[in-house]
Amino acid sequence: MPRALRRSPLEALVGNTPLVDVSQFSPQKGVRLLAKLEAFNPGGSVKDRPARAIVLAAARAKRLVQGATLVDATSGNTGIAYAMLGAAKGFRVRLFLPASASPERKRILRAYGAELVLTDAAEGSDGAIRAVRRHVATHPGVFYADQYSNPANPRSHYDTTAPEIWKQTRGRVTHFVAGLGTSGTLMGTGKRLRRFRAGLRLVAVQPDSPMHGLEGLKHMATAIRPAIFDPGFPDETLAVGTEAAQDYVRRLAREAGILERVPRRRRQVPLRAVLGREAVTLVLTKALVREIRVHAEEGYPNEVCGFMIGAWDGRSTERVARRVRRAPNTFDGSKRTRFVIHPRELMGLEDELEGTGEQILGFYHSHPDYPAAPSLFDQEHAWPWYSYIVVSVVRGKFGHATSWVLREDRSEFDEETLVVR
């Protein structure tokens, strides 16, 4: 009997990467330029996002189980993410990549235990794609991840990258620029950002010729076009030369201290150790608990969610909620059985509270016919610096409420002291 893939704390470390100001490189005075540092992902690149989404989707569909083999074509970074997850979750990884891939990437892939099939360097990533397709045709038992066609690729950016950018810019982002490889980053992030801001401008960047030295990027006019790519989607497509791109990479390193391939990891320190959260309690009045209970019972059998609002100076041992506010538990206009607050709701409330002395202390949400403890979905979507009250509702009636805080390394939740007065 095939066994399901192991769960791994690495999954929760993907995403929530920092956004830094690099406006010194802006070509126009007064234009603020921000860069998303995807090297903070555990595998070191933005490709951790689609790789995780592809693997989890395949696991849910039972197409990928322990001991099974995942195969795909890669220029390196997605392969590193697959290999990392394979080692952590218990599946084999066989990767087809151009022989010209950097020695560093090959060493990392082999260190994770991936099997490498090197293809003709002159054919680039297209040669790797053709080779893996031939392989799959004669090895029907493998799972072909197919990052260039898999809808989980752009969906990962729709679900994670875009909401992060929207939140980090407080809804002020006006342009989004992304390179074209699989095109998943541009397609997924761009689609979601346009839902947030209809007039947002999308700019695609690709190499200026078929023969280039930009690993991971495609010259779309001469390459195998990814099935997930719509050439009419971006507002503008810019061509960049290899030398110019490499020059800017060097400038980023020397003038801003940003070097993509430098290994980086988040601090593996629980939030409570940083902020002394072991001594902090969340305080609610009986009236607020009653509001949450009524909301949870009214929403049954669907989940409901809302905000807890109050004040905390970062030093007091008590975080006191003064009021709660209901939030629509929706995603793309439909009700959800999972806790989802639209970023517009969050950003709107943050703007409303600015200068009032109040802030969002955390969220509450219900678990219909499920214990008052965070689920894996909660862990994947929560933010470490908030409190989370989880309310169980059993057959339509309030059962139990607990409060939790997600560790900074996103490995697990810790129960937080909840005081009701």
ChimeraX attribute file (.defattr): number of C-alpha atoms within 10 A of each C-alpha:
attribute: neighborCount
match mode: 1-to-1
recipient: residues
	/A:1	3
	/A:2	10
	/A:3	12
	/A:4	17
	/A:5	21
	/A:6	14
	/A:7	13
	/A:8	14
	/A:9	14
	/A:10	18
	/A:11	22
	/A:12	21
	/A:13	21
	/A:14	25
	/A:15	23
	/A:16	20
	/A:17	19
	/A:18	15
	/A:19	15
	/A:20	14
	/A:21	12
	/A:22	15
	/A:23	15
	/A:24	14
	/A:25	17
	/A:26	12
	/A:27	10
	/A:28	10
	/A:29	9
	/A:30	8
	/A:31	11
	/A:32	14
	/A:33	16
	/A:34	18
	/A:35	14
	/A:36	16
	/A:37	19
	/A:38	23
	/A:39	22
	/A:40	22
	/A:41	25
	/A:42	21
	/A:43	27
	/A:44	21
	/A:45	21
	/A:46	24
	/A:47	25
	/A:48	28
	/A:49	28
	/A:50	25
	/A:51	25
	/A:52	23
	/A:53	21
	/A:54	21
	/A:55	24
	/A:56	18
	/A:57	14
	/A:58	18
	/A:59	16
	/A:60	12
	/A:61	10
	/A:62	13
	/A:63	18
	/A:64	26
	/A:65	23
	/A:66	16
	/A:67	16
	/A:68	19
	/A:69	18
	/A:70	25
	/A:71	25
	/A:72	25
	/A:73	28
	/A:74	27
	/A:75	24
	/A:76	24
	/A:77	21
	/A:78	24
	/A:79	29
	/A:80	28
	/A:81	24
	/A:82	33
	/A:83	28
	/A:84	24
	/A:85	25
	/A:86	24
	/A:87	16
	/A:88	17
	/A:89	21
	/A:90	20
	/A:91	21
	/A:92	22
	/A:93	27
	/A:94	21
	/A:95	25
	/A:96	26
	/A:97	28
	/A:98	26
	/A:99	20
	/A:100	18
	/A:101	19
	/A:102	12
	/A:103	10
	/A:104	10
	/A:105	16
	/A:106	19
	/A:107	11
	/A:108	18
	/A:109	23
	/A:110	13
	/A:111	13
	/A:112	18
	/A:113	16
	/A:114	23
	/A:115	15
	/A:116	18
	/A:117	15
	/A:118	17
	/A:119	23
	/A:120	15
	/A:121	15
	/A:122	12
	/A:123	16
	/A:124	25
	/A:125	29
	/A:126	23
	/A:127	20
	/A:128	25
	/A:129	22
	/A:130	15
	/A:131	19
	/A:132	23
	/A:133	17
	/A:134	11
	/A:135	16
	/A:136	15
	/A:137	10
	/A:138	9
	/A:139	11
	/A:140	9
	/A:141	12
	/A:142	19
	/A:143	19
	/A:144	22
	/A:145	20
	/A:146	21
	/A:147	24
	/A:148	22
	/A:149	17
	/A:150	19
	/A:151	17
	/A:152	25
	/A:153	27
	/A:154	28
	/A:155	22
	/A:156	24
	/A:157	26
	/A:158	22
	/A:159	17
	/A:160	19
	/A:161	25
	/A:162	25
	/A:163	21
	/A:164	21
	/A:165	23
	/A:166	19
	/A:167	16
	/A:168	17
	/A:169	14
	/A:170	16
	/A:171	18
	/A:172	12
	/A:173	19
	/A:174	14
	/A:175	13
	/A:176	19
	/A:177	19
	/A:178	19
	/A:179	21
	/A:180	22
	/A:181	24
	/A:182	24
	/A:183	27
	/A:184	30
	/A:185	27
	/A:186	27
	/A:187	25
	/A:188	24
	/A:189	26
	/A:190	27
	/A:191	21
	/A:192	21
	/A:193	25
	/A:194	16
	/A:195	13
	/A:196	18
	/A:197	15
	/A:198	11
	/A:199	11
	/A:200	18
	/A:201	17
	/A:202	22
	/A:203	18
	/A:204	21
	/A:205	21
	/A:206	20
	/A:207	23
	/A:208	16
	/A:209	16
	/A:210	13
	/A:211	14
	/A:212	16
	/A:213	16
	/A:214	17
	/A:215	19
	/A:216	17
	/A:217	18
	/A:218	28
	/A:219	20
	/A:220	19
	/A:221	11
	/A:222	11
	/A:223	14
	/A:224	15
	/A:225	19
	/A:226	19
	/A:227	14
	/A:228	19
	/A:229	20
	/A:230	12
	/A:231	14
	/A:232	8
	/A:233	15
	/A:234	19
	/A:235	11
	/A:236	13
	/A:237	18
	/A:238	12
	/A:239	13
	/A:240	16
	/A:241	15
	/A:242	16
	/A:243	12
	/A:244	9
	/A:245	14
	/A:246	13
	/A:247	11
	/A:248	13
	/A:249	14
	/A:250	14
	/A:251	15
	/A:252	17
	/A:253	12
	/A:254	11
	/A:255	12
	/A:256	14
	/A:257	10
	/A:258	18
	/A:259	15
	/A:260	16
	/A:261	11
	/A:262	10
	/A:263	13
	/A:264	14
	/A:265	14
	/A:266	12
	/A:267	9
	/A:268	11
	/A:269	12
	/A:270	21
	/A:271	20
	/A:272	19
	/A:273	11
	/A:274	10
	/A:275	13
	/A:276	13
	/A:277	19
	/A:278	15
	/A:279	12
	/A:280	18
	/A:281	18
	/A:282	21
	/A:283	18
	/A:284	20
	/A:285	14
	/A:286	12
	/A:287	12
	/A:288	19
	/A:289	16
	/A:290	12
	/A:291	14
	/A:292	27
	/A:293	21
	/A:294	13
	/A:295	19
	/A:296	27
	/A:297	23
	/A:298	14
	/A:299	16
	/A:300	20
	/A:301	17
	/A:302	19
	/A:303	25
	/A:304	30
	/A:305	26
	/A:306	24
	/A:307	26
	/A:308	24
	/A:309	21
	/A:310	20
	/A:311	16
	/A:312	17
	/A:313	9
	/A:314	12
	/A:315	11
	/A:316	11
	/A:317	15
	/A:318	19
	/A:319	21
	/A:320	19
	/A:321	22
	/A:322	15
	/A:323	15
	/A:324	21
	/A:325	15
	/A:326	16
	/A:327	18
	/A:328	17
	/A:329	22
	/A:330	18
	/A:331	13
	/A:332	9
	/A:333	9
	/A:334	9
	/A:335	15
	/A:336	15
	/A:337	16
	/A:338	20
	/A:339	25
	/A:340	21
	/A:341	18
	/A:342	17
	/A:343	17
	/A:344	17
	/A:345	13
	/A:346	16
	/A:347	17
	/A:348	12
	/A:349	16
	/A:350	16
	/A:351	13
	/A:352	12
	/A:353	15
	/A:354	10
	/A:355	9
	/A:356	9
	/A:357	10
	/A:358	16
	/A:359	20
	/A:360	19
	/A:361	21
	/A:362	22
	/A:363	23
	/A:364	24
	/A:365	29
	/A:366	33
	/A:367	29
	/A:368	26
	/A:369	17
	/A:370	14
	/A:371	18
	/A:372	21
	/A:373	21
	/A:374	25
	/A:375	15
	/A:376	12
	/A:377	11
	/A:378	18
	/A:379	20
	/A:380	17
	/A:381	16
	/A:382	22
	/A:383	17
	/A:384	20
	/A:385	15
	/A:386	15
	/A:387	25
	/A:388	28
	/A:389	28
	/A:390	23
	/A:391	30
	/A:392	26
	/A:393	26
	/A:394	17
	/A:395	12
	/A:396	16
	/A:397	16
	/A:398	22
	/A:399	18
	/A:400	16
	/A:401	21
	/A:402	18
	/A:403	24
	/A:404	23
	/A:405	27
	/A:406	25
	/A:407	21
	/A:408	21
	/A:409	19
	/A:410	24
	/A:411	18
	/A:412	20
	/A:413	21
	/A:414	17
	/A:415	17
	/A:416	21
	/A:417	17
	/A:418	19
	/A:419	14
	/A:420	11
	/A:421	10
